[in-house]
Structure formats: C-alpha cells, structure tokens
Amino acid sequence: MHLPKPITEIIERLEDEGYEAYVVGGCVRDSMMHMTAHDYDIATSALPLETKRVFSFCRVIETGIKHGTVSVLYKGSCVEITTFRVDGDYLDGRHPQSVDFSTKLSDDLSRRDFTINGIAYSHLRGFYDPFYGARDITLKIIRCIGDPEKRFSEDALRILRALRFAAVLGFEIEENTKAALIAHKSDIKQVSKERIFAELKRLICGKYVERVILEFAEVFSEIIPELSAEINYEQGSKFHNSTLLEHTARAVHAAPKEIHIRLAMLFHDIGKPLCRTTDENGECHYYGHAEISARMTDGILRGLKCDNALRERVCEIVRLHDLPTEPNEKYVRKQLSKRGYELFCDILQAKIADNSAKIPEAAERIPLLLRTLELAEKINAEQPCISLRSLAVNGNDLKRFIPPSAVMGEVLARLLEEVVDGEVENEKNVLLSRAREIYDSIKA
C-alpha cells in the first residue's frame, strides 16, 4: 500500500518519539480495492497532548481533543490524528457516553463498525487486520465487527452506512448483519435528519442503488415513509411491467450520478397512489401525479433538512418530468427561454431515466429525447437570444415612443417570443420597427 509522503513522515515522527501510529479505516479499505483514497486518518498510541508536543512546530487544531482527535497542518495537508480509544456505553443510540484512551490498536479497531473498515496499516509495521477485513473485501461482504446487534444499537447511523457501502461498492450484507440491521431499522429515527440526508445522498448515487432500494425497501420506508406505498404497488398501466417501487429503483439507477436528478427519480412518482383512476377498460391512469409528487417531494426534502437550492431544483424536475418534448429547434428554443438551459436538460435526463424503467417499447422514445438534448446543447452553445437580457433592445430604447408601463413589458415579451420563434432577427433597428408595429396594434 502506497502512502503519500506527508503521511509517512507523520507516522515516522510519532514512531521516533516512541509511539505507534497507523492509517486506519476508509483510506486502507479504498487502497486495498485499488480506489483513490482522499483522506488519511491516523490512529496512534500517543495522547492528544503528546501528539501536540510532537508536532509543536506545526499548527495543531484541537478538532475534538476531548475525544482524542487533533488536526495537524503538515506540509500543506490537514491530517486528523486520533488516540487509540475505547467507547463507553451508548445511551442515545448515536454517541458514546464517554471515551477512554488506550495504548492498544486492537481496542481502537474493535469499536469500529464493519470489518472492511477495521484494518490498519503502517509502512513501518505492515497491515494489522484482526477481524479479517481483507478477506471480506475479497469476498465483497459487509460484516459487522463483533455482535451486529450491539453495533447497530450503539449507533443507528451504521444502518445507513451499511446500505451506502452496499450501494456504492456492490458488496452483499452478511446474513447476521442484515438481520440485525433490519431489526433495528426503526432506530434510524434517533439520528439527526442532517446526518440521514448526508448518507442518503451518497447512497443513491451508488452504482448498485437499484438492488439496495429493492432489497431494503422497509429500511428506506423508515427514512421516507411515503415510499412504503410503492412497495408491491401494481400500476395497472400499459406503460409499466413492474411494481411502482421497482420502476422507481430502475429509474434512479438509469439516471446520471448527479444528486439532483437521482433524488428527482426517487420521488418522481411518489404521488401516484394518491391520484389513481381506472377507465372502463380497466386501465389505470395517474392524471396530475407529477404536480402531487412535486408537492410531496417538497415536504419530504424539507423534513430531511435539504438545502433550499437543491430542494427547489429537485421539485421542479419532478413537477416537469412528464413535459411533452419535440426534437425540433423551435420547440427547444422556447423551452430554453422558458426553463433555462440547466433545468431543461435536467428534465430531459429525467425523462430518459423514466422511459428506461418502463416497458421495452418506451425505450424507443429515448433516441428522440437524446436528439432533443443534443439540440439543446447545440443551441445553448450558440448563445441564442432566449431572455430579455439578451434582446437587442430594452426599455430605454422603447421609451422614446412607449411610456414605461405594463404595455411596454407586453411589447418586450412579444419581441422576445418572436425572436425565439425565429420570426424576427435580434437586431436593434429591426426590433424597434417591430416594436412600433406591436405597440400600434395594442393601442388600436
């Protein structure tokens, strides 16, 4: 395992002072899987004040010194160094009541969540893997360290971490770990909404999210109760050959790994059970489900403490995911003018994912949607006039013959519409002449 030079130097400085030091956790796991490790956390037998003394020539931030962690700014890197520790009892299902420091690496590793995260490495001492995490990485298994019932009762966030690792890495969750995870699913309510949402965002962008959503639907329903109505919900529609939850999981998987689109696909049909109608032929319809789903999405994301910008963007994609589309320039220009480039492309990506998750015949629409997307990209690159700001005339130009008023706004809106439709050239003299004509017709 290769470590960056600043990390090896930090380990060596601690070792030179008589302490043990290792990189631990995710960076070891990722390196063993030939993935790029971004953060290197160091565990050491040195007490926090001893670590501060060893690195007295650096800036040291007392990040969480009560729990044994200090951050050392060393040669341009900010590295967290934590003393080996043993957790006390967990009384709130989230945090240990106390933390005791230890001189044994085994004590520190035994308090961690999963075997794949319980591996330590030092270029001076090699690997230390008392719980066979390397074996489980090879087998692609997520297994709790020690008693899984105890692990999940200590900290319910570990439930979502297990699902996130399954969704991102494609690992299976070991049977005893899975049983304990499901048994403790209601404990997720003890976790702050912010932490839940942080894990959910990483989870749904995983490559294997479809399988995880379907296998652990009851766990997802603890986070988002509205999803429970989708489980085993037969849609009764000629456009679908799966349950509503199966369609949702497929659509999430088919979407680009961008959080706003994946969230939109998770929620795009969540309002369907509330607006179902059946025609005389027994065919089910869901008129207005996009608007209802958007309103439900807004409430769900508010409850999860989602930031306003992301919430609003997701809700707009959900609201417009059934927008009719046409792969022609006039239509695309109008949509770019009305929606903006980013939102219109988001809508098209959502429609592609949605159709990918329906019956095979629905996939025949995807080439048309892709052509529409390519056309939007082409037109946007040409920097067309699609907003009043890019119109060659403004209110100052028109006030010579139109008094500032609602009528002036109407004239400008008409000019923009005609430019977008390609009926009038976006050239100042042409627009002034046309503005006079429009104004005269309104006065008449």
Buried (B, 14 or more C-beta within 10 A) or exposed (E): BEBBEBBBBBBBBBBEBEBBBBBBBBBBBBBBEEEEBEEBBBBBBBBBEBBBEBBEEBEBBEBBBEBBBBBBEBEEBEBBBBBBBBBEEBEEBBEBEEBEBBBEBEBBBBBBBBBBBBBBBBBEBEBBBBBBBBEBBEEEBBBBBBEBBEBBBBBBBBBBBBBBBBBBBEBBBBEEBBEBBBEBBEBBEEBEBEBBBBBBBBBBBBEBBBBBBBBBBEBBBBBBEBBBBBBEBEBEBEEBBBBBBBBBBBBBBBBBEEBBBBBBBBBBBBBBBBBBEEEEEEEBEBEEBBBBBBBBBBEBBEBBBBEEEBBBBBBBBBBBBBBEBEBEBEBBBBBBBEBBBEBBBBBBBBBBBBBBBBBEEBEEBBEBBEBBBEBBEEBBEEEBBBEBEEBBBBEEBBEEEBEEEEBBEBBBEBBBEBBBEEEBBBEEEBBBEBBBEBBEEEEE
